[in-house]
Amino acid sequence: MTSTNAVKSIWEKLVLKYTSDLFLIEELWLELKESYTSVDRYYHNFEHINLMLELAEKYSQLISQQHQLIFAIFYHDVIYKATRSDNEEKSAALAVKRLRELGFPEEATAEVHEMILATKKHLQSNKSDTNLILDFDLAILGSDWESYHNYTQQIRKEYSFYPDMLYRPGRAKVLKHFLQQPCIYKTAVFRDALELKARENLTKELNLLR
């Protein structure tokens, strides 16, 4: 099953719990698909969403509010423009609008909004589900070097309109932001599994940028 089909299957299974309006379900799916399959999406696409959904399945026993977290995964990058700094805010706002259309509970919708906003700065939260989605989002940082390097190339393509003289210092600033945090990963399970490798990868990329 391709990542798009896998993601759609999970989407339909989830939203059918809140609405029987098949037209609305398909309409909102097509909106997601248009966003995540845009030609300028080299990393922030359905492959990224699918990997996060797989992690949510793998660590489902750690999730308190399964539906909130899954909806947050679906919508956390729905709006992504490399030229803008308000992508998370706009994505969170769209998520609230769409979840209300689906009849998702208001309090739960607010939790989705909060989780999406948290992906902007990736700081430790006092809410376990928020920490989990942050770690799912950054799991690529702790992958093997080949996968990590491929990820860096995909990110570079998303910022291809910037020349190296502008991109390199900007990217270095992002890497330093994560390296300066006490922990890149917010949950014990991800720290134990990926923290050391992530720091190794980030440091290696930072040295290459220099």
N, C-alpha and C positions, 0 to 999 in steps of 0.2 A: 504493500500500500504506500503510495507516495505521501509526502508530508502534507500536501494540500488535502488529499482525501482523508488522511488520518485525523487532521485537525477538524475537518468538516464533520466527521463522524462524532467526534467528542462534542463539538458545538451543538449539533442537533440533539444528541442525547441529553445534554444539559438544559437547553432552552425549552425542550418539550415538557420539562417539569413545571414550567411557569406559564406557558401559553400553548394553545392548540391552533393558533393562527399560522398556518403553513406559509401563507404569503409573507407575513412579517418575518418569520424565521428565515426564509430565503432572501428577502430584501436585506436584512441585516447581515446575513452571511456574505452576500455579494459586495456589500460595503467593506467588510473586513477583507475579502479577497482582493478587491481593487486596491486597497491600501497596501497590503502585505506582498502583493505580486507586482507592484510598481517597478518600472525598469531601473529606477535608481536605488532599489532595495537590494544591496549585495549581502548584507548581514542581517539587518532588521526585517526579516521576512518570515515566511511560514516555517522554514527549517528551524529558525530560532524558536518560534512559538512551539513547534512540535517537540523540540528537545526539552523545553521547559515543562510541557505537559507530561512528557515521559518521566521527568524527575518528580513531578507532582504525584504521579501514579506510584513510582518507586518508594516515595517517602510519605505515602498517604496516611500512614499511621501517626505521623507527627503533625498532621494538619487538623486544626480545630474546626475551621469553617471551610469545608471543601469547596462549596459553590462560589463563595466570595473569592477565594484564591484563584480558582479556575477562570472566573470572569475577569479578574485583574490581569491574569496572563494574556487572555485574548485581547484586552484593550490597552495594555500598558505602552505599546508602541504603535497603536493604530494611526496616530498622527506623528510623523517623523520627517522633519526637514532639517538637513544638516546645517542650514543657514540660520536656524532659529534656536532660541534658548528657552522657549516655552512649550516644547513638545509634550512634556509630561502633564502640564496644566491643561492643555487642550485635549489630550487623550483622556484624562480623568473626567473632564467636563462632558465629553462625548459619551463616555461610558455611563455616566449618570443619566444622561438623556435617553440612551438606548435601553438601559435596565429598567427605567420607569415605563417605557413602552412595553417591555416584556412582563411587567407586573411584579418585578423582583421587589422584595420588601425594602422599604425606605432605609431602615437602619442598616441593613446588609449592604445596600447600595452605597451608603456613606463609608462603609468599611472598604469597599472596593476602591472608592475615590481616594481614600487615605493610602491604601497600598500602592496605587499607581503613582501618587505624588512622591512616595518614599523612594521610588526608583530614580529620582532626579539626583540625589546626593549620596544614596547608599550608606546611610548612617544607622547605627544600632538603634533598634526600636524596643519598646517595652512590650510589644505584641509579637508573639511567636510566629504567627502566620506571615506577618510583614517581614520578619527576618528570613523566613523560608523563601519567600518570593524573591527577595534580594539575592539570596544565595543561588537560587535557580537561575536568575538573570546573569550572574557572573560565573557560572560553573565553567564556562569556556576558558576562563583565565587559568584554571588549574589543570587543563588538559595537557596531553603530550605536546612537545614543541612543534611538531608538524601541524597539528590541528590549530594550535595557538597562532602559529605564523600565518596559516591560511586565513584565520580570523582577522589578523592585523591587515592583511592584504585586502580583505573585503571592506573593512572600515576605511582604508585608504581610498578605495574606489568611491565610497559614499561621499568622501570629501575631495574628490578629484579636481574640483574647481579651485582648490587652494594650491598654490605652488609649494614646493618643499620648504622654502624659506619661511613660510607661514604655518604650514601644517606641522612640521617637526616640533617647534616649540609649543604649539597648542597640544599636540599629542603627549609630549613630555610632561606637560602640566597635569594632564589627566592621570598619567601613570604615577607621578609623584603623589597625587592626591590619595590614590589607593595605597601606595607603599608607606605613606606617613600615618595611615590609620593603624590603631593598635592591632586590629584584625581585619583583614579583607572580608572574611566570611563571618557571618553573625551567629551562626548556629554551631554547636559543638561537633555535630556529625560532619559538616562541611569543612570546618577548621581542621579536624583530624585527617580528613581525606585529601584536601586540596590546598590548604594554606601554604605549605612550603613550596609546592610546585608552582603555585600562582606567583609567589614572590620571586621565584627563580625566573619565570617567564617574563614578568614585568621588568625585572632588572636587566635581563638580556636585551629586551626590546629597547629599553631606555639607553643602554650602551650603544646599540646599533644606530639609534637616532642621533647620537652625538658624533 
